[in-house]
Amino acid sequence: MNKQRKIIGISLVKNEDIYIGQSLANVLDFCDEIIVYDNNSKDGTVEIVNKYVKKYPCKVKLKHILNLKESQTLLDIIGFFELMEMNYMIQKVLLF
């Protein structure tokens, strides 16, 4: 069974409206999937990411971190992805 390997971009953001649009544009072409985790941004970050979600609904996902425990859990999950990358289950996890 030969599964296609993927490149997954993961970004943890809070109040990154100055950078997030260009960051997403920079990784869009070579990531198979992009997941942005927003930690309660108060600026225009969510609106900018939502533009990408609407334009690329099969590629860009926006998730909201609701509390500090979720942030730590997310960091643990990212560590898991990196471990899976070493075991060739996925090609690459890109943190940006």
RABEL-V985895 format. One record per pair of residues at least 24 apart in sequence whose ideal C-beta (glycine too) atoms are under 10 Angstrom apart, sorted by sequence separation. I is the first residue (numbers start at 1). J is the second residue. D is the distance in whole Angstrom. If there is no record, write none. Layout:
{{I/J/D} {I/J/D}}
This chain:
{{7/31/5} {8/32/7} {9/33/7} {10/34/8} {11/35/7} {12/36/8} {13/37/7} {14/38/7} {15/39/9} {17/41/7} {20/44/9} {21/45/9} {24/48/8} {28/52/8} {35/59/10} {36/60/7} {37/61/9} {38/62/6} {40/64/8} {41/65/10} {6/31/8} {7/32/5} {8/33/5} {9/34/4} {10/35/5} {11/36/5} {12/37/5} {13/38/5} {14/39/4} {15/40/9} {16/41/7} {17/42/10} {18/43/8} {20/45/5} {23/48/10} {24/49/7} {33/58/8} {34/59/6} {35/60/8} {36/61/7} {37/62/8} {38/63/7} {39/64/8} {40/65/7} {6/32/4} {7/33/8} {8/34/8} {9/35/7} {10/36/8} {11/37/7} {12/38/8} {13/39/7} {14/40/7} {15/41/5} {17/43/4} {18/44/9} {19/45/9} {20/46/9} {22/48/10} {23/49/10} {32/58/10} {33/59/6} {34/60/5} {35/61/5} {36/62/5} {37/63/5} {38/64/5} {39/65/4} {40/66/8} {5/32/9} {6/33/6} {7/34/10} {8/35/7} {9/36/9} {10/37/7} {11/38/9} {12/39/7} {14/41/5} {15/42/6} {16/43/8} {17/44/4} {18/45/9} {20/47/10} {21/48/5} {24/51/9} {25/52/8} {28/55/9} {32/59/7} {33/60/8} {34/61/7} {35/62/8} {36/63/7} {37/64/8} {38/65/7} {39/66/9} {40/67/9} {4/32/9} {13/41/7} {14/42/9} {15/43/5} {16/44/9} {17/45/5} {20/48/5} {21/49/9} {24/52/5} {28/56/7} {31/59/7} {33/61/7} {34/62/9} {35/63/6} {36/64/10} {37/65/5} {39/67/10} {14/43/9} {15/44/9} {16/45/5} {17/46/9} {19/48/10} {20/49/6} {24/53/10} {31/60/9} {39/68/9} {15/45/6} {17/47/8} {18/48/10} {21/51/8} {14/45/8} {17/48/6} {21/52/8} {24/55/10} {28/59/7} {39/70/9} {13/45/6} {16/48/9} {17/49/9} {20/52/9} {24/56/9} {28/60/8} {39/71/6} {13/46/9} {16/49/9} {27/60/10} {37/70/9} {37/71/8} {13/48/10} {24/59/10} {39/74/9} {13/49/8} {24/60/7} {37/74/6} {11/49/9} {35/74/10} {37/77/10} {37/78/9} {13/62/10} {9/59/9} {9/60/9} {10/61/10} {14/65/8} {13/65/9} {10/63/10} {12/65/8} {14/71/9} {33/90/10} {32/90/9} {35/93/10} {12/71/8} {32/91/8} {32/92/9} {34/94/9} {36/96/10} {31/92/9} {12/74/7} {30/92/9} {31/93/10} {34/96/9} {12/75/8} {31/94/6} {10/74/9} {30/94/8} {31/96/9} {12/78/8} {10/77/9} {27/94/6} {10/78/6} {27/96/6} {26/96/8} {10/81/7} {24/96/9} {8/81/7} {23/96/6} {20/96/10} {8/85/9} {19/96/10} {7/85/10} {5/85/9} {8/90/6} {5/88/7} {6/89/10} {7/90/8} {8/91/9} {9/92/9} {10/93/6} {11/94/9} {12/95/8} {13/96/10} {5/89/8} {6/90/6} {7/91/5} {8/92/7} {9/93/8} {10/94/7} {11/95/7} {12/96/9} {5/90/6} {6/91/6} {7/92/5} {8/93/5} {9/94/4} {10/95/6} {11/96/5} {3/89/9} {5/91/4} {6/92/8} {7/93/8} {8/94/7} {9/95/8} {10/96/8} {3/90/9} {4/91/9} {5/92/8} {6/93/9} {7/94/6} {8/95/10} {9/96/6}}
